[in-house]
Amino acid sequence: MYDKLKRVIEENKHIVFFGGAGVSTESNIPDFRSQSGIYSKKTYPYPAETMISHDFFYEHTEAFYDFYFHEMVYPNAQPNPAHLALAKLEALGKLDAVITQNIDGLHQKAGSKKVLELHGSIHRNRCQSCHSFFTLEDMLKQKDGIPKCPNCHHTIKPEVVLYGESLDMQVMEEAVTAIANADVMIIGGTSLVVYPAAGLLRYFRGKTLALLNKAVTAMDDQADIVIHDPIGEVLQEVVLHNTKLVD
């Protein structure tokens, strides 16, 4: 399957990548649903799903931020071979877009330019009153409490999609367009159980669907290429170590 994926990447120019938490676990960022994931933690008084919900943010803001800064923000994380391989494919003119469910910004840190963040980003934050913009670095200066806007002293909220909130429709529309126009779609590091994001796959009408995930998914039988190895290992081999892909 590695050789088949190599050939597909070599022979096509309109590739789209759709990724989930498994892309970032190799950068030591925990996922949500594995046995060691964020949802399995018992150290908080509420379930993780509750603590990263819209209502919880407004009703228990201090507790939200305690969870958020400890469990969802990893400022020292670095891109792994999967991120670097995708940035290389884009630089070669082969990758049209990265569509990600992750909020860590590692694709951009690796050099990717066209990144559609379905669930937002920890790197974008806004005051709830005057709408001033703040970086992650600004937020981390106030990580021991509730981040407040220095201009109007109201609470700052991360531009991440919490439970109970809708996805950004412009981002969704761009993702649909990218998928619909792709010849090849590579899905990586996602169990494909989170909707509406997973529902985007139905817009793919291209030639080759490749699925890279350590665990079996419900989509395995619909993919042309299925590889159950760590995604960084796979993309390092088929992209970064592929001598036929030259700048």
N, C-alpha and C positions, 0 to 999 in steps of 0.2 A: 504493500500500500504506500510505503514511503516513495518508491520510484514512480508510482502512478501520480501521486500528489506533486512530485517534482516536475513531471512532464506537463501536468495541467498548468502549473504556475509558469513554467517556461513558455508555454504556447498561447497564453491568454493575457489580455491587457485590461480587461474590465472585471476586476476581482473586488469583492466586498467581504469584509471580515465582520462577524457578529460575535461578540465575546461577553463572557460573564465573569463571576468571581474567581473561577479557576485560573484565569490569566494572571491575577494579582497574588494568588496564594504563593506562587513561586518567588514573589518579592517579599514574602513573610507578612503578608496582610491576610488575616483570617477570613474565611468565607462565612456564610451565614448558616448553611444547613447541614454541614458535615458533623461528625461526632464531636469534633473539637471546635466547631464553629461558634459564632457569636450567639446563635439562638440556644445553644446548649448551656450557656453560662447560668449558674445558680447564685451568683454573688450579688444580684440586684433584687429589690423587693417586687419588681414587676417583670413580666416577660419582655424579652427584647423587642418583639413586635409591637408591644404597647408603648415602649419607651421611645421608639422612633416613629411615633404616629403624630399626625397634625394636632389632634386634641391634646396629647400629652405635652407637646411643646408649649402650648399656651397655658395649660393648667398646672404643669409642674416644670417650669422652665429651668430651674436650677438643677433638678434631677436629670432632665433631658441633657443638659450640657455636661454634667458629670459623666454620663454614659457615652455621649458623643465624643468627647475629647479622649476618653480612655479606650474606647472600643472601635471607633470608626475613623479616627484621624491618625495617620502614620506618616508624619512629616519627613522622616528619615528614609522612607522606602525608596528604592532605586529600581529603574526599569530592568526587567530580566530579558533573556534572549527572545521571548515571544514579542515583547514590545519593540525591541530593536529590529527584529526581522520584519515586522509590519511597517515600521518607518522606512526600512530599506526598500520594500516593495513599492511604497508610495513614491519614494525618490526616483525609482526606476520607471515610474509611469504605469505601473501595473495595478496598483490598488486605488480604487476610486474613493473608498471611505472605510473608516473604522466605526462601527456602531457598537457602543459599549454600555453595559449596565453598571459599570464601575464608576465610582465618584472620586477616585484618587488622583486623577490627572497624570498618571504614569505614561500614557500613550503620548501626550504632548511633551512630556519630559524626555522621552526617547527620540523625539523629532517628528512625530506625525503631525500633520497640519489639518487634515480633514477628519475631525473626530466628532461624532454625534453622540453626545452623552445623554442617554435616555433618562437617567435618574439624577442628572445635575452634577454638581462638583463641589467639593469642599473648598476649592480655591475661589469660589464666588460667593460673596456674602453681602447682604444689604440691610440697612436700617429699616425697621418696620414703619417708621414715621416719615423721615425725610428722604429715604431711599438712597442714601449715600452708599457707595461701594467700598468694600473692605476685602483685603487679601487674606489668605490663610495666615500669613505672618502677623497681620494685624489682630486676628482672632486669637492666636496663640499667646499673645501678650496678656490676654484676659482669661486664660483657660481655667483659672481657679475659681471662677464665678460665672456670672451671666455677662457675656460681652455687651457692652453698651456703646452707643454712638457718641463720640466725643463732641459732635456738633449739637445734637439735640437731646442726648442722654436717654434715648429710647433703646429698646432691645434690638440687637442685630440677629438676623436669622440666616442660616446657611441656605444657599440656593441648591438644596438637595431635595429630591422628591420623597416626602414622608408618607407613611401609610395614611390613606384618607385624602391624599392630594392627587390631582390629575397630572399626567405627563404633559410636557410642553408640546403643543400640537405642531408648531413649526418644526421642531426637531423630529417628531414622528413623521411628518410629511416628507422631510428630507431623507429620512431613513427608508421610507417606502419607495421613493423615487430611485435611490441608489440601488436598492435590492432589485427592483423591477428592471433596471437597466443592466444588471450584472450578468456576465457570462458564467462566472464562477462565484460561489458563495462558500466561504470557510466559516464554520461555526466552531468556536473553541471555548473550553472552560465553563460551560453552562449546562445545567441539567434540563433546561428548556421547560421549566415548570412555572416560571414567573410571567404572568400576563398583566398587561397587554403586550409586553415586550416580545414574548415568545410567539405571539400571533403574527408578528411581522414576517415570519418565514413563509407564510402562504402567498406572499407577493413575488416570490422568486420563481422565474420562468426560464432560467438559464440552462446551461448544458451540464454543469457539474456541481453537485452539492457534497462538500467534504465536512465530516464531523470529527472533531478532535476533542476527546473528553476522557478522563481516566475511568469514569464510571459509565455503564450502559445507560442510554437514554431511550425514550419512547420513539425517537426519530431515527434510530439506528437503521431500521429496515427500509427507510426512505432515502438514505444517503447513498451516493455512488462510492464514496471513500469513507471508511470508518477506521479510526486509529485510537486505541485506548491506552495512550501513553501520555506523560506530562507534556503539555502543549509547548512549553519552552524547549524541551528536548526535540520535539517534532519539527518546530519551525527553525530551530538552529540548524538542524540537519538539512532540511529541504530548501532553506533560503540562505542562511548565513554561510553555510559550508558548500553551497552549490556554485561551483566555478563557472557554470554557464550563465549565471546571472551577474552581469558586469555593469558597472556604472557607465 
